[in-house]
Each structure stands twice: as structure tokens, then as C-alpha cells.
Amino acid sequence: MSSDSLLTDQGTQTYSFLSAPFHRKTSLADLTAGKPLELHLQLQLESVTSRHNKASSAFTFLCGHTFQRTEYGKHYKNIHSDIQMGVDGWFEQRCPLAYLGCTYTQRRFRPSTYEATVSFNEELGCFSLHPTAPSSQTRGGQAEGGEDSLSVLPYEVLCHVASFLDSLSLSQLALVSRLMRQVCSSLLQERGMVTLHWERSSSSQGRANWKVTHKVWRFSSLFSPVDSWGFRNIPSISEHLKVCHYNEVECKTEKMCLPRVQEEIQTNKSCKGPTLVTLFQEKRILM
């Protein structure tokens, strides 16, 4: 029961809940006995400033990516606000039995105007958006001489097509061939940015220092901005629970007596269970 100057809150407990999920002397070895040794994390993300006094159990992660000034707002909205703030169960939904070891996840959202999937590129350390093209549009071919049908187009046409790509796609297209690298280089003045390349060196006294060796033209890791998201047409997580190997149903057939409200009321004389009063007086806490 809690009270203040205006309100008084009272609550009753009609069931004997366990005060702790494990015994007092339970060790980690007892919990992992007979199970594969795996590490599972439960994420809860919050966006805080650098001046925020964080708790000792909280870990901060820096983005570390470089963008143009015009791209910063789009990157923060789609990556840090939409995706990262929703990976703890909203944007990416995990199996409810993940605490038992189930690794099933499903991404619930897509751009509202077209079909696409969000994935994380471990090599680049960034999120990417992959549009899902119909099967009739994914057919490709080769021109004479073994070249692909895209490389035989005029250079001006390729530059015009590349101007519709986002910065992340341009950075990856530049790695395809020398021709595509020249096409993407034509857009560096408008879409690219200049970054400093740092290298570590040691002085004669043995001290390590960093210095700028040269400047590098590059594209950022920004994908096409998404104004709004919509739900994907995927089955509910309950469909997965029907086939989940960790969803073991335990049927209880043994009868048990519930605590009675009053001592005088007893509908079934064969059931001699405790009353709520005696239950709280004895303070029976099952550990």
C-alpha cells in the first residue's frame, strides 16, 4: 500500500507468486547444465547526449560514419530513430522464447511506397536497403564479347542512370569495374565528400602520433531516404510458435486448491486449502 497527500493506493495479491525465479544458491553452472553454452542479449536502446550521466550497466556506441551536411538529418531519422530504436521488438521482432535460445527473428517493416528489406552490412558497418524487384525485372543478359548489357550503354546514359542512385549504391557500383568507377567519379563533385586519411607513425623518442597523409574523395553510406514505413505482409509471430522447437507445451492435470476468501466459506469439504488471511500471516514464500 502506498499513499501521498491526495491518493491512497491499495492492492491485494490472490496468488502465491514466487519471489525469485531461481533458488538462492543457484549458480550459473546449474542453469547451463545440459544446454549448449551460448550468450543471449536483451537490447533496450535509448538516445542520449554526451553530457548524459549514464548508469554503470549501460553501454554507449558511437556511429562514426561521415555524411554530407544535407544527408545528416536523413541518416539520423532512418538509422538511429527508426531502425535502431526499434530493434528491441518493434522493427525487428524476436521469438518470445528467445531467452531459452531460439534465434528466430523477423523484420516487420518496409518502406510504405515499395517493397524492400533492411539488412546490416558487417563489412561496411552500416544498414542497407535492398528493393525487392519482381521476377520479370530481374532477368539480365550479356552482350557480345562477354560484357553485361549495362556496360554497352553510352557513357552519358550511364551517368544519367547513376544520378538516381543513393550514396551507398554509388560507393558499391564504383567497385564493379573501371567503367563504373569512371561513371561514379563524375558525380563526386555533387554527391561525394572529402575526408582526411590518417596514419599512425612513431617518433624517434618512441611516441606514437597521428598525421594526415592525404585527402580522399568518397561517398557516404546513406541509402535512399524513407519518409514512412509500413507493415510487411508476413505471418504473425504466433505462426512461428506453432513450429518452434522451444515451445514445449506442459499440460497440468493435477487438481489444486485455491485460497479461500473467508474461513466459513468452503464449497468443497475435501479441499483443505489455506485462506488468504492465513496465507499472508504465515508468509509462505516458496523459493
MARVEXKOL-59000 format. One record per residue (C-alpha): residue in three letters; x, y, z; residue number from 0. Coordinates in nm, 3 decimals. Layout:
MARVEXKOL-59000
ATOM:residuo:xx:yy:zz:num
ATOM:ALA:X:Y:Z:NUM .
...
end
This chain:
MARVEXKOL-59000
ATOM:residuo:xx:yy:zz:num
ATOM:MET:0.000:0.000:0.000:0 .
ATOM:SER:0.132:0.345:-0.093:1 .
ATOM:SER:-0.014:0.684:-0.012:2 .
ATOM:ASP:0.054:1.053:-0.059:3 .
ATOM:SER:-0.129:1.371:0.036:4 .
ATOM:LEU:-0.403:1.317:-0.222:5 .
ATOM:LEU:-0.438:0.950:-0.312:6 .
ATOM:THR:-0.414:0.615:-0.138:7 .
ATOM:ASP:-0.345:0.303:-0.348:8 .
ATOM:GLN:-0.429:-0.041:-0.212:9 .
ATOM:GLY:-0.360:-0.373:-0.376:10 .
ATOM:THR:-0.422:-0.738:-0.298:11 .
ATOM:GLN:-0.248:-1.049:-0.422:12 .
ATOM:THR:-0.466:-1.352:-0.475:13 .
ATOM:TYR:-0.194:-1.593:-0.587:14 .
ATOM:SER:0.131:-1.703:-0.426:15 .
ATOM:PHE:0.387:-1.589:-0.681:16 .
ATOM:LEU:0.750:-1.685:-0.650:17 .
ATOM:SER:0.959:-1.401:-0.516:18 .
ATOM:ALA:1.257:-1.506:-0.732:19 .
ATOM:PRO:1.283:-1.721:-1.047:20 .
ATOM:PHE:1.575:-1.923:-0.904:21 .
ATOM:HIS:1.682:-2.059:-0.568:22 .
ATOM:ARG:1.913:-1.856:-0.352:23 .
ATOM:LYS:2.211:-2.086:-0.401:24 .
ATOM:THR:2.158:-2.131:-0.774:25 .
ATOM:SER:2.476:-2.085:-0.977:26 .
ATOM:LEU:2.530:-2.026:-1.347:27 .
ATOM:ALA:2.659:-2.381:-1.385:28 .
ATOM:ASP:2.325:-2.514:-1.258:29 .
ATOM:LEU:2.131:-2.314:-1.518:30 .
ATOM:THR:2.352:-2.414:-1.812:31 .
ATOM:ALA:2.371:-2.782:-1.722:32 .
ATOM:GLY:2.276:-2.991:-2.024:33 .
ATOM:LYS:2.243:-2.685:-2.251:34 .
ATOM:PRO:2.479:-2.551:-2.520:35 .
ATOM:LEU:2.697:-2.264:-2.398:36 .
ATOM:GLU:2.556:-1.958:-2.574:37 .
ATOM:LEU:2.528:-1.589:-2.494:38 .
ATOM:HIS:2.195:-1.411:-2.543:39 .
ATOM:LEU:2.134:-1.039:-2.507:40 .
ATOM:GLN:1.821:-0.835:-2.450:41 .
ATOM:LEU:1.861:-0.490:-2.605:42 .
ATOM:GLN:1.694:-0.173:-2.488:43 .
ATOM:LEU:1.814:0.130:-2.683:44 .
ATOM:GLU:1.795:0.493:-2.580:45 .
ATOM:SER:1.928:0.803:-2.749:46 .
ATOM:VAL:2.118:1.027:-2.507:47 .
ATOM:THR:2.356:1.319:-2.537:48 .
ATOM:SER:2.724:1.309:-2.449:49 .
ATOM:ARG:2.652:1.504:-2.129:50 .
ATOM:HIS:2.405:1.245:-2.002:51 .
ATOM:ASN:2.513:1.069:-1.683:52 .
ATOM:LYS:2.466:0.708:-1.783:53 .
ATOM:ALA:2.438:0.415:-1.545:54 .
ATOM:SER:2.729:0.180:-1.494:55 .
ATOM:SER:2.536:-0.104:-1.659:56 .
ATOM:ALA:2.469:0.094:-1.979:57 .
ATOM:PHE:2.697:0.083:-2.283:58 .
ATOM:THR:2.724:0.361:-2.540:59 .
ATOM:PHE:2.800:0.310:-2.907:60 .
ATOM:LEU:2.929:0.576:-3.143:61 .
ATOM:CYS:2.814:0.583:-3.505:62 .
ATOM:GLY:3.143:0.704:-3.650:63 .
ATOM:HIS:3.016:0.745:-4.010:64 .
ATOM:THR:3.072:1.058:-4.218:65 .
ATOM:PHE:2.799:1.231:-4.418:66 .
ATOM:GLN:2.734:1.547:-4.606:67 .
ATOM:ARG:2.555:1.820:-4.415:68 .
ATOM:THR:2.246:1.768:-4.629:69 .
ATOM:GLU:2.247:1.393:-4.554:70 .
ATOM:TYR:2.284:1.406:-4.176:71 .
ATOM:GLY:1.914:1.457:-4.095:72 .
ATOM:LYS:1.804:1.174:-4.324:73 .
ATOM:HIS:2.062:0.938:-4.179:74 .
ATOM:TYR:1.967:1.016:-3.818:75 .
ATOM:LYS:1.594:0.971:-3.883:76 .
ATOM:ASN:1.610:0.640:-4.072:77 .
ATOM:ILE:1.900:0.471:-3.892:78 .
ATOM:HIS:1.912:0.598:-3.536:79 .
ATOM:SER:1.548:0.694:-3.486:80 .
ATOM:ASP:1.354:0.441:-3.697:81 .
ATOM:ILE:1.570:0.128:-3.715:82 .
ATOM:GLN:1.799:0.125:-3.412:83 .
ATOM:MET:1.535:0.247:-3.169:84 .
ATOM:GLY:1.306:-0.036:-3.283:85 .
ATOM:VAL:1.537:-0.339:-3.289:86 .
ATOM:ASP:1.430:-0.436:-2.935:87 .
ATOM:GLY:1.096:-0.576:-3.053:88 .
ATOM:TRP:0.927:-0.322:-3.277:89 .
ATOM:PHE:1.119:-0.301:-3.605:90 .
ATOM:GLU:1.275:-0.645:-3.566:91 .
ATOM:GLN:1.065:-0.891:-3.370:92 .
ATOM:ARG:1.224:-1.182:-3.190:93 .
ATOM:CYS:1.069:-1.506:-3.081:94 .
ATOM:PRO:0.910:-1.476:-2.733:95 .
ATOM:LEU:1.119:-1.780:-2.636:96 .
ATOM:ALA:1.447:-1.611:-2.726:97 .
ATOM:TYR:1.551:-1.629:-2.361:98 .
ATOM:LEU:1.554:-2.008:-2.399:99 .
ATOM:GLY:1.783:-1.994:-2.703:100 .
ATOM:CYS:1.554:-1.951:-3.005:101 .
ATOM:THR:1.726:-1.735:-3.269:102 .
ATOM:TYR:1.423:-1.671:-3.495:103 .
ATOM:THR:1.365:-1.307:-3.588:104 .
ATOM:GLN:1.154:-1.127:-3.846:105 .
ATOM:ARG:1.162:-0.771:-3.975:106 .
ATOM:ARG:0.814:-0.627:-3.961:107 .
ATOM:PHE:0.852:-0.301:-4.157:108 .
ATOM:ARG:0.925:-0.192:-4.512:109 .
ATOM:PRO:0.906:0.142:-4.694:110 .
ATOM:SER:0.542:0.236:-4.740:111 .
ATOM:THR:0.576:0.303:-5.115:112 .
ATOM:TYR:0.769:-0.005:-5.234:113 .
ATOM:GLU:0.891:-0.347:-5.127:114 .
ATOM:ALA:1.239:-0.357:-4.975:115 .
ATOM:THR:1.428:-0.533:-4.698:116 .
ATOM:VAL:1.661:-0.381:-4.441:117 .
ATOM:SER:1.986:-0.560:-4.365:118 .
ATOM:PHE:2.312:-0.484:-4.187:119 .
ATOM:ASN:2.638:-0.490:-4.384:120 .
ATOM:GLU:2.907:-0.616:-4.149:121 .
ATOM:GLU:3.194:-0.523:-4.383:122 .
ATOM:LEU:3.083:-0.159:-4.411:123 .
ATOM:GLY:2.934:-0.144:-4.063:124 .
ATOM:CYS:2.610:0.018:-4.181:125 .
ATOM:PHE:2.248:-0.061:-4.264:126 .
ATOM:SER:2.140:-0.101:-4.625:127 .
ATOM:LEU:1.807:-0.108:-4.804:128 .
ATOM:HIS:1.754:-0.368:-5.079:129 .
ATOM:PRO:1.449:-0.311:-5.302:130 .
ATOM:THR:1.266:-0.628:-5.400:131 .
ATOM:ALA:1.224:-0.632:-5.778:132 .
ATOM:PRO:0.961:-0.853:-5.946:133 .
ATOM:SER:1.089:-1.169:-6.111:134 .
ATOM:SER:1.011:-1.025:-6.455:135 .
ATOM:GLN:1.254:-0.737:-6.393:136 .
ATOM:THR:1.547:-0.938:-6.262:137 .
ATOM:ARG:1.638:-1.100:-6.591:138 .
ATOM:GLY:1.978:-0.995:-6.717:139 .
ATOM:GLY:2.191:-1.085:-7.013:140 .
ATOM:GLN:2.532:-1.048:-7.166:141 .
ATOM:ALA:2.626:-0.857:-7.476:142 .
ATOM:GLU:2.876:-0.967:-7.736:143 .
ATOM:GLY:3.227:-1.011:-7.601:144 .
ATOM:GLY:3.109:-1.125:-7.255:145 .
ATOM:GLU:3.017:-0.778:-7.130:146 .
ATOM:ASP:2.697:-0.723:-6.938:147 .
ATOM:SER:2.410:-0.542:-7.107:148 .
ATOM:LEU:2.455:-0.237:-6.884:149 .
ATOM:SER:2.818:-0.170:-6.979:150 .
ATOM:VAL:2.742:-0.142:-7.351:151 .
ATOM:LEU:2.524:0.165:-7.296:152 .
ATOM:PRO:2.669:0.507:-7.387:153 .
ATOM:TYR:2.870:0.680:-7.118:154 .
ATOM:GLU:2.626:0.972:-7.096:155 .
ATOM:VAL:2.336:0.733:-7.040:156 .
ATOM:LEU:2.523:0.553:-6.764:157 .
ATOM:CYS:2.596:0.883:-6.588:158 .
ATOM:HIS:2.228:0.976:-6.607:159 .
ATOM:VAL:2.120:0.640:-6.466:160 .
ATOM:ALA:2.377:0.660:-6.185:161 .
ATOM:SER:2.248:1.003:-6.081:162 .
ATOM:PHE:1.931:0.835:-5.948:163 .
ATOM:LEU:2.126:0.606:-5.712:164 .
ATOM:ASP:2.183:0.681:-5.345:165 .
ATOM:SER:2.528:0.734:-5.198:166 .
ATOM:LEU:2.564:0.379:-5.067:167 .
ATOM:SER:2.477:0.232:-5.408:168 .
ATOM:LEU:2.726:0.463:-5.579:169 .
ATOM:SER:3.005:0.353:-5.348:170 .
ATOM:GLN:2.933:-0.011:-5.430:171 .
ATOM:LEU:2.884:0.048:-5.802:172 .
ATOM:ALA:3.229:0.205:-5.821:173 .
ATOM:LEU:3.379:-0.131:-5.722:174 .
ATOM:VAL:3.223:-0.323:-6.013:175 .
ATOM:SER:3.456:-0.225:-6.298:176 .
ATOM:ARG:3.678:0.054:-6.423:177 .
ATOM:LEU:3.397:0.187:-6.640:178 .
ATOM:MET:3.156:0.207:-6.347:179 .
ATOM:ARG:3.426:0.372:-6.138:180 .
ATOM:GLN:3.458:0.646:-6.401:181 .
ATOM:VAL:3.081:0.685:-6.410:182 .
ATOM:CYS:3.063:0.726:-6.032:183 .
ATOM:SER:3.363:0.962:-6.033:184 .
ATOM:SER:3.166:1.204:-6.247:185 .
ATOM:LEU:2.923:1.250:-5.955:186 .
ATOM:LEU:3.183:1.311:-5.684:187 .
ATOM:GLN:3.165:1.690:-5.710:188 .
ATOM:GLU:2.790:1.684:-5.647:189 .
ATOM:ARG:2.733:1.375:-5.433:190 .
ATOM:GLY:3.072:1.297:-5.281:191 .
ATOM:MET:3.273:1.443:-4.995:192 .
ATOM:VAL:3.636:1.486:-4.899:193 .
ATOM:THR:3.769:1.310:-4.591:194 .
ATOM:LEU:4.113:1.307:-4.429:195 .
ATOM:HIS:4.321:0.990:-4.431:196 .
ATOM:TRP:4.507:0.948:-4.102:197 .
ATOM:GLU:4.808:0.723:-4.050:198 .
ATOM:ARG:4.990:0.634:-3.732:199 .
ATOM:SER:5.362:0.695:-3.706:200 .
ATOM:SER:5.626:0.673:-3.435:201 .
ATOM:SER:5.872:0.946:-3.344:202 .
ATOM:SER:6.239:0.900:-3.260:203 .
ATOM:GLN:6.151:0.903:-2.888:204 .
ATOM:GLY:5.914:0.611:-2.941:205 .
ATOM:ARG:5.595:0.813:-2.906:206 .
ATOM:ALA:5.305:0.733:-3.136:207 .
ATOM:ASN:5.128:1.016:-3.316:208 .
ATOM:TRP:4.876:1.054:-3.596:209 .
ATOM:LYS:4.910:1.269:-3.904:210 .
ATOM:VAL:4.713:1.337:-4.219:211 .
ATOM:THR:4.879:1.184:-4.524:212 .
ATOM:HIS:4.631:1.275:-4.798:213 .
ATOM:LYS:4.270:1.360:-4.874:214 .
ATOM:VAL:4.021:1.107:-5.010:215 .
ATOM:TRP:3.708:1.154:-5.221:216 .
ATOM:ARG:3.434:0.915:-5.117:217 .
ATOM:PHE:3.060:0.854:-5.099:218 .
ATOM:SER:2.872:0.818:-4.773:219 .
ATOM:SER:2.677:0.513:-4.654:220 .
ATOM:LEU:2.335:0.681:-4.684:221 .
ATOM:PHE:2.063:0.475:-4.856:222 .
ATOM:SER:1.751:0.616:-5.019:223 .
ATOM:PRO:1.559:0.815:-4.753:224 .
ATOM:VAL:1.235:0.660:-4.628:225 .
ATOM:ASP:0.965:0.906:-4.525:226 .
ATOM:SER:0.729:0.648:-4.372:227 .
ATOM:TRP:0.725:0.275:-4.303:228 .
ATOM:GLY:0.453:0.015:-4.344:229 .
ATOM:PHE:0.396:-0.337:-4.218:230 .
ATOM:ARG:0.524:-0.623:-4.432:231 .
ATOM:ASN:0.287:-0.895:-4.544:232 .
ATOM:ILE:0.438:-1.167:-4.328:233 .
ATOM:PRO:0.281:-1.424:-4.092:234 .
ATOM:SER:0.239:-1.336:-3.728:235 .
ATOM:ILE:0.497:-1.445:-3.473:236 .
ATOM:SER:0.233:-1.684:-3.338:237 .
ATOM:GLU:0.272:-1.893:-3.656:238 .
ATOM:HIS:0.635:-1.947:-3.569:239 .
ATOM:LEU:0.542:-2.057:-3.217:240 .
ATOM:LYS:0.344:-2.346:-3.365:241 .
ATOM:VAL:0.666:-2.497:-3.505:242 .
ATOM:CYS:0.919:-2.353:-3.260:243 .
ATOM:HIS:1.130:-2.630:-3.106:244 .
ATOM:TYR:1.149:-2.439:-2.778:245 .
ATOM:ASN:0.771:-2.414:-2.742:246 .
ATOM:GLU:0.709:-2.723:-2.531:247 .
ATOM:VAL:0.352:-2.737:-2.400:248 .
ATOM:GLU:0.321:-2.873:-2.048:249 .
ATOM:CYS:-0.031:-2.992:-1.966:250 .
ATOM:LYS:-0.131:-2.976:-1.600:251 .
ATOM:THR:-0.383:-3.242:-1.496:252 .
ATOM:GLU:-0.334:-3.246:-1.120:253 .
ATOM:LYS:-0.601:-3.055:-0.929:254 .
ATOM:MET:-0.503:-2.791:-0.678:255 .
ATOM:CYS:-0.698:-2.591:-0.424:256 .
ATOM:LEU:-0.714:-2.213:-0.444:257 .
ATOM:PRO:-0.704:-1.999:-0.128:258 .
ATOM:ARG:-1.045:-1.921:0.019:259 .
ATOM:VAL:-1.151:-1.566:0.098:260 .
ATOM:GLN:-1.317:-1.649:0.432:261 .
ATOM:GLU:-1.279:-1.933:0.677:262 .
ATOM:GLU:-1.652:-2.007:0.689:263 .
ATOM:ILE:-1.696:-2.039:0.312:264 .
ATOM:GLN:-1.599:-2.384:0.195:265 .
ATOM:THR:-1.776:-2.522:-0.108:266 .
ATOM:ASN:-1.573:-2.842:-0.128:267 .
ATOM:LYS:-1.500:-3.006:0.209:268 .
ATOM:SER:-1.248:-3.241:0.052:269 .
ATOM:CYS:-1.028:-2.942:-0.030:270 .
ATOM:LYS:-0.849:-2.814:0.279:271 .
ATOM:GLY:-0.653:-2.529:0.133:272 .
ATOM:PRO:-0.541:-2.219:0.323:273 .
ATOM:THR:-0.733:-1.894:0.331:274 .
ATOM:LEU:-0.594:-1.563:0.214:275 .
ATOM:VAL:-0.560:-1.446:0.574:276 .
ATOM:THR:-0.362:-1.747:0.691:277 .
ATOM:LEU:-0.156:-1.743:0.374:278 .
ATOM:PHE:-0.030:-1.390:0.439:279 .
ATOM:GLN:0.007:-1.442:0.814:280 .
ATOM:GLU:0.232:-1.742:0.768:281 .
ATOM:LYS:0.427:-1.557:0.495:282 .
ATOM:ARG:0.469:-1.870:0.292:283 .
ATOM:ILE:0.707:-1.779:0.016:284 .
ATOM:LEU:0.806:-2.072:-0.200:285 .
ATOM:MET:1.169:-2.048:-0.302:286 .
end
